[in-house]
Amino acid sequence: MLLLCRVSSLTATRHTRLGIVGSSCIRPLTSWHDDANRKTSVNVVNHGVSHVIASASKRQYTIHSSFDDDIIDRYDAFILDQFGVLHNGQDALPGAIELVEYLATRKQKKLIILSNTSAPADKAMAKLPKFGFDPSHFTGGAVTSGEEASRYIRTTFGGSSSTTTSSVAVAAASPPKVLMLTWDASDRDNPRLTALPEMFLDQCGNIQLATSVEEADLVLFHGSEVWYKGPDQPSESLSPFIEEGSFERVDSLLRACLEGTKNLPGVCANPDFVVQTPAGDGVHYMPGMLAARYQELGGHCQMFGKPGSEHFEACIVKLGLHDKQRVCHVGDSLHHDIAGASRAGIPSVLVTSGIHKTELGTEFGALPTLEVLDELLQKECDDDVRPSHVVPAFRLG
């Protein structure tokens, strides 16, 4: 049954964070956006029935109670986010292992991981069995922001003196030194530690660690827990940044990197601002927020990862496909996943049980109301950025 009603316009305030409480079900309806004075449509797919509804968004999208064949059969390949889609940093999310196997074996879909992790791609793949995933199901492997960042550092800073940029023009006998903000490697069970800092540095070429700001040639936003000075040096904690997002202890360090003529160039290997805690009851603050703060203070920082369209393009190349409309990205972040896929011109699936779960007022596996979902889309996205599909979780019905 198709119901008709009107809804008032919603204020589009981007990048605001509000806790919005809504019900865990969604009903089919058609509505108009008062200000736009036009009807646009959204398909709601529940129990095999598709209902056409209209929302304040400018692009059509479908809403599904699960990641069903109606989505799957439209595409030849899926680009999958990790955190919030496949796992929570400690365990696979319910139904994700089974869906990956179903896509790869029963449906013969090509799969690739695209992740804003500062780890190299091979280390991200090597960690999959820990969560219960079979790496062979990901025929395209992985593209990570860390892999792209280390390649940039190697090319720009870690080569011979003849290929080094003027900002770090040093003799070959004196390699550039990096001030490395990263994860706490002293805890090998740290869920954010996909690979040891040295493994990342090995991919950066002729680079050494800086133990002081004075000797540093660049600053690396690789993690957000410690300033790592080497295996034989004590690390300097950045706490309480990761727990509270407080710049109390990091601002003085960032400002020192910019003092006088220093003005160290920055590289961000993980552009995420926040991620959900494994328990799903809070967030941790990430390197992307540190890099943004550095830019706010006047520094320059080269960012890698989603929402950069080049990272989606790299996935399409690795998949060996040409028609972007036959490739779909699955992610839980409007800012990184949905916006990035939109920039790259490929369809996307928004998983609502991820980073936006609190704002949508739902528990894992439950859909938000259309009103709450539409309000979040208007508040957080540009008008031309919308997902192609919406699901509560990455799992079959």
C-alpha positions as CSV (number, residue, x, y, z in Angstrom):
1,M,0.0,0.0,0.0
2,L,1.3,3.4,-0.9
3,L,0.6,6.2,1.5
4,L,0.7,9.9,0.7
5,C,1.8,12.6,3.1
6,R,3.7,15.9,3.3
7,V,6.9,16.6,5.3
8,S,8.4,20.0,6.0
9,S,11.7,21.0,4.7
10,L,14.8,20.2,6.7
11,T,17.7,22.5,7.4
12,A,20.9,21.4,5.6
13,T,23.6,22.1,8.1
14,R,26.7,20.1,7.1
15,H,29.3,18.6,9.4
16,T,27.0,19.0,12.5
17,R,26.9,16.2,15.0
18,L,23.6,15.6,16.8
19,G,22.2,12.5,18.5
20,I,18.9,11.8,16.7
21,V,16.5,9.1,18.1
22,G,14.2,7.4,15.7
23,S,12.3,4.1,15.5
24,S,13.8,0.9,14.1
25,C,11.4,0.4,11.3
26,I,10.6,2.2,8.0
27,R,7.2,2.6,6.4
28,P,6.5,3.2,2.7
29,L,5.3,6.7,2.0
30,T,5.5,9.5,-0.6
31,S,6.4,13.0,0.4
32,W,7.4,16.3,-1.0
33,H,10.2,18.6,-0.1
34,D,8.5,22.0,0.4
35,D,11.3,24.3,-0.6
36,A,12.3,22.3,-3.7
37,N,8.7,22.3,-4.9
38,R,9.2,19.0,-6.7
39,K,8.8,15.3,-6.2
40,T,11.8,13.0,-6.2
41,S,11.7,9.3,-5.5
42,V,13.2,6.6,-3.3
43,N,12.5,2.9,-3.5
44,V,11.9,1.1,-0.2
45,V,12.4,-2.6,-0.6
46,N,11.0,-4.7,2.3
47,H,10.1,-8.4,2.1
48,G,10.5,-8.4,-1.7
49,V,8.1,-5.5,-2.3
50,S,9.4,-2.2,-3.7
51,H,7.6,1.0,-2.7
52,V,8.3,4.3,-4.5
53,I,8.6,7.2,-2.0
54,A,9.8,10.7,-2.4
55,S,12.4,12.5,-0.2
56,A,14.1,15.9,0.0
57,S,17.2,14.4,-1.8
58,K,17.9,15.0,-5.4
59,R,18.9,11.5,-6.3
60,Q,17.0,8.2,-6.2
61,Y,18.1,5.5,-3.8
62,T,16.6,2.2,-2.5
63,I,16.2,1.1,1.0
64,H,16.5,-2.6,1.9
65,S,16.0,-4.6,5.0
66,S,19.1,-6.7,4.1
67,F,21.8,-6.9,1.5
68,D,19.7,-8.8,-0.9
69,D,19.8,-10.1,-4.5
70,D,18.0,-7.0,-5.7
71,I,21.3,-5.1,-4.9
72,I,23.7,-7.9,-5.7
73,D,22.4,-8.8,-9.1
74,R,22.8,-5.2,-10.4
75,Y,26.6,-5.3,-10.1
76,D,29.7,-7.3,-11.2
77,A,31.9,-6.2,-8.4
78,F,31.9,-4.7,-4.9
79,I,34.4,-2.4,-3.3
80,L,34.1,-3.0,0.4
81,D,35.0,-0.8,3.3
82,Q,36.4,-2.7,6.4
83,F,35.6,-1.0,9.7
84,G,31.8,-0.8,10.2
85,V,31.0,-3.0,7.3
86,L,33.1,-6.2,7.6
87,H,34.3,-6.0,11.2
88,N,34.5,-3.7,14.3
89,G,38.3,-3.9,14.8
90,Q,38.1,-7.0,17.0
91,D,35.4,-9.3,15.5
92,A,33.6,-9.8,12.2
93,L,30.2,-8.2,12.2
94,P,27.2,-10.5,12.2
95,G,26.5,-12.0,8.8
96,A,29.5,-10.4,7.1
97,I,31.6,-13.6,6.7
98,E,28.6,-15.4,5.2
99,L,27.8,-12.6,2.8
100,V,31.4,-12.3,1.5
101,E,31.4,-16.1,0.8
102,Y,28.0,-15.8,-0.9
103,L,29.1,-13.0,-3.1
104,A,32.4,-14.6,-4.1
105,T,31.4,-18.2,-4.5
106,R,27.6,-18.4,-5.2
107,K,27.3,-15.1,-7.1
108,Q,30.8,-15.0,-8.6
109,K,31.2,-11.3,-7.8
110,K,34.7,-9.7,-7.8
111,L,35.5,-8.2,-4.4
112,I,38.2,-5.7,-3.3
113,I,38.8,-3.9,0.0
114,L,39.2,-0.1,0.0
115,S,40.2,1.0,3.4
116,N,41.4,4.2,5.2
117,T,43.9,2.1,7.2
118,S,47.5,3.4,7.5
119,A,48.7,-0.2,7.0
120,P,50.2,-1.5,3.7
121,A,47.7,-3.4,1.6
122,D,49.3,-6.8,2.1
123,K,49.2,-6.4,5.9
124,A,45.5,-5.5,5.7
125,M,44.9,-8.7,3.7
126,A,47.0,-10.8,6.1
127,K,44.8,-9.7,9.0
128,L,41.5,-10.9,7.4
129,P,41.8,-14.5,8.7
130,K,41.9,-13.1,12.3
131,F,38.3,-12.0,11.7
132,G,37.3,-15.2,10.0
133,F,37.4,-14.0,6.4
134,D,39.0,-16.0,3.6
135,P,41.4,-13.7,1.8
136,S,41.0,-15.7,-1.5
137,H,37.4,-14.3,-1.7
138,F,38.9,-10.8,-2.3
139,T,40.2,-11.4,-5.9
140,G,41.1,-7.7,-6.2
141,G,43.1,-7.7,-3.0
142,A,43.1,-4.3,-1.2
143,V,43.8,-0.6,-1.8
144,T,44.7,1.2,1.4
145,S,45.5,4.8,2.2
146,G,48.7,3.7,3.9
147,E,49.9,2.0,0.8
148,E,49.3,5.2,-1.2
149,A,50.9,7.4,1.4
150,S,54.0,5.3,1.7
151,R,54.4,5.4,-2.1
152,Y,54.2,9.2,-2.0
153,I,56.8,9.5,0.8
154,R,59.1,7.1,-1.0
155,T,58.8,9.1,-4.2
156,T,58.9,12.6,-2.7
157,F,61.2,12.2,0.4
158,G,62.7,8.8,0.4
159,G,64.6,8.7,-2.9
160,S,68.1,10.0,-3.8
161,S,69.0,13.6,-3.4
162,S,68.4,14.2,-7.1
163,T,64.7,13.3,-6.7
164,T,64.1,15.0,-3.4
165,T,61.8,18.1,-3.3
166,S,63.4,21.4,-2.4
167,S,61.6,21.5,0.9
168,V,63.6,18.6,2.1
169,A,66.7,18.9,0.0
170,V,69.2,17.0,2.0
171,A,72.3,15.1,1.2
172,A,71.9,11.4,0.4
173,A,74.2,10.7,3.4
174,S,71.7,12.4,5.7
175,P,68.2,10.8,5.0
176,P,65.1,12.9,5.7
177,K,63.6,12.3,9.2
178,V,60.0,11.8,9.9
179,L,58.1,12.8,13.0
180,M,55.7,9.9,13.2
181,L,52.4,10.0,15.0
182,T,51.1,6.5,15.1
183,W,49.5,3.6,17.1
184,D,50.8,2.2,20.3
185,A,52.9,-0.7,19.2
186,S,53.8,-1.7,22.8
187,D,50.4,-3.4,22.9
188,R,50.4,-6.1,20.2
189,D,46.7,-6.8,20.8
190,N,45.9,-3.2,20.0
191,P,42.9,-3.5,17.5
192,R,44.1,-0.4,15.6
193,L,47.6,-1.9,15.1
194,T,47.4,-3.7,11.7
195,A,51.2,-3.5,11.2
196,L,54.2,-2.3,13.2
197,P,55.4,1.2,12.4
198,E,58.7,-0.2,11.0
199,M,56.7,-2.1,8.4
200,F,55.3,1.1,7.1
201,L,58.6,2.9,7.2
202,D,60.3,0.1,5.2
203,Q,58.0,1.0,2.3
204,C,58.9,4.7,2.6
205,G,62.5,4.4,1.2
206,N,65.5,6.1,2.7
207,I,63.7,7.6,5.7
208,Q,64.6,7.8,9.4
209,L,62.7,8.5,12.5
210,A,62.9,11.9,14.2
211,T,63.3,12.0,17.9
212,S,62.9,15.8,18.1
213,V,61.0,18.4,16.2
214,E,64.3,20.2,15.5
215,E,65.6,17.4,13.4
216,A,62.4,16.5,11.6
217,D,61.8,17.1,7.9
218,L,58.2,16.1,7.7
219,V,55.4,15.0,10.0
220,L,53.4,11.8,9.4
221,F,49.8,11.4,10.6
222,H,49.8,7.6,10.7
223,G,48.0,7.0,13.9
224,S,46.7,9.0,16.9
225,E,48.0,7.4,20.0
226,V,51.7,8.1,20.3
227,W,54.7,10.0,18.9
228,Y,56.9,7.0,17.9
229,K,60.6,7.7,18.1
230,G,62.0,4.2,17.5
231,P,62.1,0.7,19.1
232,D,64.8,1.9,21.5
233,Q,63.2,5.2,22.5
234,P,60.2,5.7,24.7
235,S,57.1,6.8,22.8
236,E,55.3,10.0,23.8
237,S,51.6,9.6,24.5
238,L,49.1,11.8,22.7
239,S,46.3,10.9,25.2
240,P,43.6,12.0,25.8
241,F,43.2,12.7,22.1
242,I,42.1,9.3,20.9
243,E,39.5,9.0,23.7
244,E,38.2,12.5,23.9
245,G,39.3,14.3,20.7
246,S,41.1,16.8,22.9
247,F,44.1,18.8,21.4
248,E,45.4,19.6,24.9
249,R,48.6,17.6,24.5
250,V,49.0,17.6,20.7
251,D,48.6,21.3,19.9
252,S,52.0,22.3,21.3
253,L,53.6,19.6,19.2
254,L,51.8,20.6,16.1
255,R,52.6,24.3,16.6
256,A,56.3,23.5,17.1
257,C,56.3,21.8,13.7
258,L,55.2,25.1,12.2
259,E,57.3,27.6,14.2
260,G,59.6,30.0,12.4
261,T,60.8,28.7,9.0
262,K,60.2,25.1,10.0
263,N,56.7,24.7,8.6
264,L,57.1,20.9,8.2
265,P,55.2,19.4,5.3
266,G,52.6,16.8,6.5
267,V,51.4,13.4,5.2
268,C,48.2,11.8,6.4
269,A,48.0,8.0,5.9
270,N,44.6,7.7,7.5
271,P,42.1,10.5,6.8
272,D,39.3,9.2,9.1
273,F,38.1,11.6,11.8
274,V,36.4,9.1,14.0
275,V,35.6,5.4,14.2
276,Q,33.3,3.4,16.4
277,T,34.7,1.6,19.3
278,P,34.6,-2.2,19.0
279,A,31.8,-2.3,21.6
280,G,29.8,0.2,19.5
281,D,29.2,2.5,22.5
282,G,31.4,5.4,21.6
283,V,34.0,6.7,19.1
284,H,37.8,7.0,18.9
285,Y,39.4,10.0,17.3
286,M,41.7,9.3,14.3
287,P,44.7,10.7,12.4
288,G,42.5,12.6,9.9
289,M,41.4,14.9,12.7
290,L,45.0,15.6,13.7
291,A,45.9,16.4,10.1
292,A,42.9,18.7,9.8
293,R,44.0,20.5,13.0
294,Y,47.5,20.8,11.5
295,Q,46.0,22.5,8.4
296,E,43.8,24.7,10.6
297,L,47.0,25.9,12.4
298,G,48.5,26.8,9.0
299,G,50.3,23.6,8.0
300,H,50.2,21.9,4.6
301,C,49.2,18.2,4.6
302,Q,48.9,15.7,1.8
303,M,45.9,13.5,2.4
304,F,45.5,9.9,1.2
305,G,42.4,7.7,1.2
306,K,38.7,8.1,0.9
307,P,37.0,10.3,-0.2
308,G,39.7,10.9,-2.8
309,S,38.3,9.6,-6.1
310,E,41.8,8.3,-7.2
311,H,41.6,5.5,-4.6
312,F,38.3,4.3,-6.1
313,E,39.8,4.5,-9.5
314,A,42.7,2.3,-8.3
315,C,40.2,-0.3,-7.2
316,I,38.5,-0.3,-10.6
317,V,41.8,-0.8,-12.3
318,K,42.7,-3.7,-10.0
319,L,39.3,-5.3,-10.6
320,G,39.9,-5.1,-14.4
321,L,36.6,-3.5,-15.0
322,H,35.6,-0.5,-17.2
323,D,31.9,0.2,-16.6
324,K,31.7,2.1,-13.4
325,Q,28.0,1.5,-13.2
326,R,28.6,-2.2,-12.7
327,V,30.8,-1.6,-9.7
328,C,29.4,-0.7,-6.3
329,H,31.1,0.6,-3.1
330,V,29.8,-0.5,0.3
331,G,30.6,1.7,3.3
332,D,29.3,3.2,6.5
333,S,30.6,6.8,6.3
334,L,28.7,9.5,4.4
335,H,31.9,11.7,4.4
336,H,34.4,9.1,3.2
337,D,32.5,6.3,1.5
338,I,29.4,7.8,0.0
339,A,31.0,11.1,-0.9
340,G,34.0,9.4,-2.4
341,A,32.0,7.0,-4.5
342,S,29.9,9.9,-5.7
343,R,33.1,11.8,-6.8
344,A,34.3,8.7,-8.6
345,G,31.0,8.3,-10.4
346,I,30.2,4.9,-9.0
347,P,27.1,3.6,-7.2
348,S,27.2,3.1,-3.4
349,V,25.5,1.3,-0.5
350,L,25.3,3.1,2.9
351,V,25.4,0.7,5.9
352,T,23.4,2.5,8.7
353,S,24.7,0.4,11.6
354,G,28.2,1.9,11.3
355,I,29.6,5.2,12.3
356,H,26.2,7.0,11.9
357,K,24.3,4.6,14.1
358,T,24.0,6.9,17.1
359,E,22.8,9.8,14.9
360,L,20.2,7.6,13.2
361,G,19.0,6.3,16.6
362,T,19.2,2.6,15.7
363,E,20.7,-0.6,17.0
364,F,22.8,-3.0,14.8
365,G,20.7,-4.4,12.0
366,A,17.8,-2.0,12.3
367,L,16.7,0.5,9.7
368,P,16.1,4.1,10.7
369,T,12.9,5.9,9.8
370,L,13.0,7.7,6.4
371,E,12.6,11.1,8.1
372,V,15.6,10.6,10.3
373,L,17.7,9.2,7.4
374,D,16.7,12.0,5.1
375,E,17.6,14.6,7.8
376,L,21.0,13.1,8.2
377,L,21.6,13.0,4.5
378,Q,20.7,16.7,4.1
379,K,22.7,17.7,7.2
380,E,25.9,15.9,6.3
381,C,26.1,15.7,2.5
382,D,26.1,18.1,-0.4
383,D,22.9,18.1,-2.4
384,D,24.3,15.9,-5.2
385,V,25.7,13.3,-2.8
386,R,23.4,10.4,-2.0
387,P,23.9,6.6,-1.7
388,S,22.3,4.4,-4.4
389,H,21.1,2.0,-1.7
390,V,20.7,1.9,2.0
391,V,20.9,-1.3,4.2
392,P,21.0,-1.7,8.0
393,A,24.0,-4.1,7.9
394,F,26.2,-6.0,5.5
395,R,24.4,-9.3,5.7
396,L,21.8,-11.4,3.9
397,G,18.2,-11.5,5.1
